[in-house]
Amino acid sequence: MPRDRFSAMACSVARTANIVGDPWTLLVLRDLFLGLTRFDQFTADLGIATNTLADRLATLVDAGLVERRKYQEHPVRHEYHLTGAGKDLYGVVVSLLAWGDRHLAPDGAPLRLRHTTCDHVATPVVACSHCGGELHADDVLPLPGPGGRAAPGTRLVAELLAGPRPDRPVRRPG
């Protein structure tokens, strides 16, 4: 399936993955969250090819997640800074970090996060916006949303979310 078809799907996961679903893009975002802003910093840190980095930064800029700011005239050089929408991806990036620490870091976490509000080392969790409880796949029931529809990439999911029918029993995930 061509990549641009993901942006047309009635699925927020597909639309987001269309922008940030590449490993290099996620690593650029990680580095931005860690305070790197310059092209040469990204190449030095990641060992990424300059054409690949330029492509990933252009994607992030075009999507409105990152903005370019000129910091030098001769030669012209830019810094890259997260926008509000880019900063909103923090939870996604640190959720991947937490999962990787749990399942892929046999020697321990390569990076720890100190929550400056309480001054404790924190492990990111996904929590309910209503009660604050941690969300787990077995404790969440997907419901149809106003933007959902049956379309390529969401045909079966849309049917599942359409709700109970007399010929189909209601099932909880898990």
Backbone hydrogen bonds, N-H to C=O, Kabsch-Sander energy under -0.5 kcal/mol:
donor,donor_aa,acceptor,acceptor_aa,energy
5,R,2,P,-1.5
6,F,3,R,-1.5
7,S,3,R,-0.6
8,A,5,R,-0.8
9,M,5,R,-0.6
9,M,6,F,-1.1
11,C,9,M,-1.8
15,R,11,C,-2.3
16,T,12,S,-2.1
17,A,13,V,-2.9
18,N,14,A,-1.9
19,I,15,R,-0.6
19,I,16,T,-1.2
20,V,16,T,-2.9
21,G,17,A,-2.2
26,L,22,D,-2.2
27,L,23,P,-2.1
28,V,24,W,-2.4
29,L,25,T,-2.5
30,R,26,L,-2.5
31,D,27,L,-2.4
32,L,28,V,-2.4
33,F,29,L,-2.6
34,L,30,R,-1.6
35,G,32,L,-1.4
36,L,31,D,-2.5
39,F,78,H,-0.7
41,Q,38,R,-0.6
42,F,38,R,-2.1
43,T,39,F,-2.4
44,A,40,D,-2.1
45,D,41,Q,-2.6
46,L,42,F,-3.0
47,G,43,T,-2.0
53,L,49,A,-2.6
54,A,50,T,-2.6
55,D,51,N,-1.9
56,R,52,T,-2.5
57,L,53,L,-2.8
58,A,54,A,-2.2
59,T,55,D,-2.2
60,L,56,R,-2.1
61,V,57,L,-2.6
62,D,58,A,-3.1
63,A,59,T,-1.9
64,G,61,V,-1.5
65,L,60,L,-2.5
66,V,60,L,-1.3
67,E,81,H,-3.0
69,R,79,E,-2.6
71,Y,77,R,-2.4
72,Q,77,R,-1.3
77,R,72,Q,-1.9
79,E,69,R,-3.2
80,Y,37,T,-2.6
81,H,67,E,-2.4
83,T,65,L,-2.2
87,K,83,T,-2.7
88,D,84,G,-1.6
89,L,86,G,-1.6
90,Y,87,K,-1.9
93,V,89,L,-2.3
94,V,90,Y,-2.9
95,S,91,G,-1.6
96,L,92,V,-1.9
97,L,93,V,-2.0
98,A,94,V,-2.5
99,W,95,S,-2.3
100,G,96,L,-2.7
101,D,97,L,-2.6
102,R,98,A,-2.1
103,H,99,W,-2.5
104,L,100,G,-2.8
105,A,101,D,-0.5
108,G,105,A,-2.0
113,L,122,A,-0.6
114,R,112,R,-0.5
115,H,113,L,-0.6
115,H,120,H,-3.1
116,T,114,R,-0.8
118,C,115,H,-0.6
119,D,115,H,-2.2
120,H,115,H,-0.9
122,A,113,L,-3.4
127,A,125,V,-0.6
128,C,133,G,-3.2
132,G,128,C,-1.4
135,L,126,V,-3.4
139,D,136,H,-2.0
140,V,137,A,-0.9
148,G,145,G,-1.4
151,A,149,R,-0.6
154,T,151,A,-2.9
155,R,151,A,-0.7
158,A,154,T,-2.9
159,E,155,R,-1.6
160,L,156,L,-2.3
161,L,157,V,-2.4
162,A,158,A,-0.9
163,G,160,L,-0.7
165,R,168,R,-0.9
168,R,165,R,-2.0
